[in-house]
Amino acid sequence: MRAMRVWRERAGNDDSAAGPARMGSDSVLPRLLTLSEVAEILRVSPKTVRRMAALRRIPCVRFGRGLRFFPGDVLAWLSARKEG
């Protein structure tokens, strides 16, 4: 599935300035996905992703009015909905 390949490429550990933030010597925080990135991965509109988050159908983290998504949570959520 092309969307999964794109997601895995984006979720990979990147040591560039846009990569994960480091806290201490052993701890690494994953890069959180934006609403637009999740919408692109799922090939739906950002409005659809926002509606799914409001109905608690997709796991997200809220920052005020903003939404962010842990890549692992999105992958697990997507895998749980696989049919066949």
N, C-alpha and C positions, 0 to 999 in steps of 0.2 A: 504494500500500500504506500503510495507516494507520500501522503501526508505524514505517515509515521516516520519515513526516512528523513523528511525535512525536519520533523520535530526532533529526532535523535541527533541530527547534525547540529541543530541550534542548542540542544540541551547538553551537548558534550562539554567537558571541562575546557575552558578557554583561559589562558593565562594573560590575555590582553587586558587593557584598561577597562573594557566593558565586561570582563569576566566576573567570576564570583568574588564577593567581598571576603576578606580573611579576618578572622577574629582569633588572635592568639596563634600559637604555633601549630596546633593539631586540628583546629576546627575550621571548616569551610562551609559557608552558607551558599546554597544553590542560587543561581540566577532565577528570579521569579519572572514568569511570562506575563505580558500585558494582555488586556482584553482583546486588542487587535491581533496579537500574535496567536492567541487561542482560536479566535474566529478564523484566521487564515489556515491554521492547522486543520480545523474541523470543516473548513469550507462552508461556513455559514456567516451570516452578518454579525457584526458586533452587538447589534440590538438583540439578536437571538441568544447570544452568550450571556448578555446582561440579564435577560429574562430568565434564563435557566439558573443563573446564580441567585436571583431574587426568590425563585421557587425552591432553592436549595437542591437542585438536581445535579449540579456540578460543584465540586469542592473549590473554594476560593478563600482568599484572605482579603479582608476589607481594610482600606486605609481611608477613613473618612468616606467620601463618595467613590473613591477609586477602588478598583478590583485588581488583584494580582493572583497568580496561580502557580503552585509548585509543579514543576514538570512531572515529577513522579506521581503526584496525585492525578494529574490529567491523564497520564498513560494508564494508571490503574483503573480510573473511571472508564476510559475508553475500552480497555480490555474486558472489563466486566460486562459491557454491553454488546460484545461480539456474539453473533448468532451463528449457529451451524457447526 
